[in-house]
Amino acid sequence: MIVTRAPLRIPLGGGGTDFPSYYLKYGGYILGFALNRYVHVVLHDTIDERVRLKYSKTEDVDSIDKLENRVAAEALKWYGVTKGVEVATFSDVPESSGLGGSSAFCVALVTALRQRLGLSLDKTEIFASAYDIERNKAGQPGGIQDQYFASYGGSWGLTLGQEVTALEVDVTGLLPRLKLVYTNTGRSDLRIATSQTKKTISSDKPMLDNLNSIKLLGMEIEELLLRGRYDEVGGMFHRHWVMKKHRESSISNPEVDRLYSLAGEKGALGGKLLGLGGGGYLLLYSNCELDGLTCLSVGLDKEGCKVVYQT
């Protein structure tokens, strides 16, 4: 039995510009960090030839192609493990939370499979494999940041083009001011990501203008961090959220807007919904406790994906 883990992630700026449809043509930028909350994967060999997968649902199949979870199916096929295996996954946060859980699962599963096969646990190889499996083989729309932070851990400014250039950014002074509030709804609709990709490919001017502005805003947030001007970051979060909502009407909803307004009344200087939108976690900036809201503390993971147990 092998147990692995990979961290979830918090984007601070530039979200959406890490889609290949955008950054390969216009250049992207992502500022963020790996969160000290994790997705764990347990990989266990079985004595029969079936494939069992346990997550929010349980699958028990005699052929890997019958798995509904295509990320798991493609990862297992990628590494030639197609029978006699059981995979279980556990997360520190609810499913579809906007924290990159699907990618953290893929990275943790890739790590476990490579450990099982005696392959290198080089993070660059894990990142590349997980990205290809999830985005290309399984056809899950999205960007590149989720697999990056899940693989490497740490806090980074990522300049995206034909290559990825990573610059470590110190976020320790910001972390005590950040809070996560769950909106009580998950985000499972990938149509937001699909719509963004289609509009970007077709050179839709409002979408490109929005993403260009989001990219510049992410760079401004990094500059504020470097200067220690943290309260101004909270205001930038609010600007980011307003811009993000203009991309698609389904990114926000009445409950998200209600919680965001309530957080502002309690003292939050700004915030934004994480992930594609539609639900999940709000990231809020506040120098005080947000009375009446259940907040999840925020910390930094510096290790990235790893094997935590093997027997």
Secondary structure, 3 states (H helix, E strand, C coil): CEEEEEEEEEEEECCCCCCHHHHHHHCEEEEEEEEEEEEEEEEEECCCCCEEEECCCEEEECCHHHCCCHHHHHHHHHCCCCCCEEEEEEECCCCCCCCCHHHHHHHHHHHHHHHHHCCCCCHHHHHHHHHHHHHHHCCCCCCCHHHHHHHHCCEEEEEECCCEEEEECCCCCCHHHEEEEECCCCCCCCHHHHHHHHHHHCCCHHHHHHHHHHHHHHHHHHHHHHHCCHHHHHHHHHHHHHHHHCCCHHHCCHHHHHHHHHHHHHCCCEEEECCCCCCCEEEEECCCCCCCCCEECCCECCCCCEEEEEC
